């Protein structure tokens, strides 16, 4: 099976994060879970990145999509009360462009952040979550200097301004794990049955296994503000950030 295939759905989001509208056919409907398309650019959520939202347009009808249920297929969750297209219906999918773009900027910004913290302080990620233009990241850091927050913010924004190219590739598992520090989390969360690993590379700064959506270069991120640093128990620090 293609690495861009999930059940009956070809995932356009994995191959080209710039896709915002596309044509598709409904290949399944589950009353409890949602709508299955043969092609979809809706990011289903994962790795701390929330799922996309948007609409399906069909026969003069508009169905709002508010999330995704992942299982044997990718089920697009319709807004409660909205009409659901039948199997075989041709639809036009459209993402909430502002939300998706903001999430891409945020996710790429977090890769710059984790790259800088790993490079400068040797710290791995222990957790994280994001919303459009805001996020938190937890790091395995026993001690930090008093100016840690400001140093990190300055270094991250310097890397963003450098306009480093961001690229995505797929590598066989063995080849991917030959890359030093390809897993930047304290615990390897990659399922053992995954044979092909998706790699996100920020040229000259960071290379990580990752399944999310990203902008094409760091300059598109904007500016990152490190809003707050918190202690989350012995040896752990949480950074809360905002993208502007």
N, C-alpha and C positions, 0 to 999 in steps of 0.2 A: 504494500500500500504506500502511496505517496506520503511524504512527511507533511504535506499540506492538506491531507484528507482526514476528516474525523467522521467516522460512520459514513453516511450518505452525502456529507457536505464537503465540497472543496473549499478550503479556507483561503480566501483572497487576501485576508489581512496578514498572513504570514509571508506572502511573497511580495506584496506591494502595499505598504502602509498608507500610500497616498490615495488609494481608491476610496471614494465617498459614495458613488452611485453605481449600480450594476443591475443587470437583468438576471432573473432566476426563475425557477419553477418549484412550486411546492411539491415535495415528495413524501411528506408525512405530516400528520396532525395528531397530537396526543392531547386529549381534553385536560389532563392534569399537568402536563409539562409544557406544551407549546407547539410551535410550527417548525418543521424541518425543511430547509431549502437545499437544492442541489449545489448552489454556490452562495457564499456569504462572506461579506467583509466585516461583519459584527465580531469584534474581539469578545470572546466569551468570559473573560475575567480569569485571573490567575497571577501568581507571583506578586501579589499586592496591588495589581492594576485592576480597577473595577471594570465590569463589562460595558460595552458600548450601548448607547440608546439610539433610537431613530424611528423610521417608519417603513412600512411596506405599502406600496401604491398598486392598486389593481381594480380595473373596471370602474374607475371613478370613485373608488373607496380608499380610505386611508386608515391603516392599522398601525397604532403606535407600538413600538417594541421597547420594553422597559428593562429587559435583562435577558439572561441566558441560563438554561439548565443544562449542565454537562452530564452526559451518560454515554450510552452506546451511540447516541447521536447528539448533535447540538440542537437544542430546542429553544427557539426564540420565544420569549414570554410576551404575549400581547397585553396591552393595558386592559384592565378589567372593564368589560362592557363593550370593547371594540369588536367589530366583526372579524371573523377568522376565515381566510381563504381556504377553499377546499383543495384536496390533493389534485394535482394537475394544473392548477391555476398559474398563469404567468404573472409574475409580480416585478415591480421595480423597487429595489432596496435603496434606502438613502440613510446615511448616518447623520446623527447630530454632529455637524462638522466642528462647531466651536468646542464641544465637550471632548471629542476625539483629539483635536489638535492640542488642547490644553493638557490632556493626559499624556500625549506623546512628548510634549515639552517637559512635563514633570518627570516622566519615566527616564528620559535621556538625562535630565538634570541629576537624578538620583544615581545614575551610573557614573557621572562625573564625580559626584560626591563620594561614592564608595571607592572609586579609583584613587581619588586624592587621599582619603583617610587610610587606605591600604598602603599606598606609596609612602606617605609621610609618617604614618604611625604604626603600620603593620597590623591594623585591626580588621577582623572579619565581621561580617554582618550577622546579627542574631535575630533580626526581625524587621518588619517594616510594613507600611501601608501608605496608600496615596489616594488623594482625591484630585480633581482638576485644580492645578496650580498650588497645591499644598500637600505636605507629606510628613511622615516621621520615619526615621531610620534608627535602629538600635545597633550598637557596636560593642564588641568584646574589648573593652578598654579599662584596664585596672586603674591607671593614673593618667591624668592629662595636665598639661601646663595651664596656668591661669588664663592665658590668652587663647586657649584652644579654639573656642567658638569663632573668634575673629580671624584667627589664622586660617581656619578651614574655609570660611566665607571668602577671604581674599584669594586663596589658592584656587578655589572652585571657579570663581568669576574670572580669574586670569585664564584658566583653561577654556572656559566658555568663549571668551574673547578671541582666543587663538584660532577659533573656527576649525576645529578638528573634524574630519570626515567621520561619519557613522555609517557602518556597513553591516549587513546581515548575510550569513552564509550557513550552510549545513555541512556537517562533517560526520564521518563514521565515528562511533563512540570511542573506539580505541585511539583514533587520531586526535579527537577532541581532548581526551584526557592526557594526551602527551603535552598539551599546552600548559605551561606552569601557571598554577593558581587560577585555573579556569572556573573553579567553583569558589565564589567569594563569600559564601555563607558558612557559618561555623559548623552546620550540619548539611551534608550533601542530600538535597531533596530530590535529586533526579532519579526517577524510577529505574530500577535495574533492567527492565525490559525495553527501555528506549535504546534503539540501535543507532539512530541518527540524531545528533545533537545540534540544535540551532544556536549559533554563535553571534553575539552582537559585539562589534569591535569599534572602539573609539580610537582612531589612529594615534599611536604614540602614547596612549594613556591607559587604556583599560580594555580587556578582553574577557567576556563572561558568557557562560551558558545562560540563555534567556529566551523566553517565549513571547515577550510583549511587543508593543509597537513603539517606534522611535522616529524622531526627526532625522533629516539627512546630514546635519552638521551641528556642532555645538552652538554656533552663533544663533541658531534658530530657537534655542532654549529660552533666551532672554537673560534675566538676572536672577540669581538665587540669593535670598536673604535667609541666614540662619537665625531664626526667630528666638529659639530657646534651647538650652541644654539642660537635661535632667539626669539625675542619677537613678538608675533602675536596679538598685541592689549592688552587691559587691562585684566590682569588675565590669559593670555594664553602664553605658551612657546612651541616652536617647537625644537625637537632634531633631528638632522640629523646623521645617524649612518652608519657605514660600517662594513661588516663582512670579516675577513681575515682568 
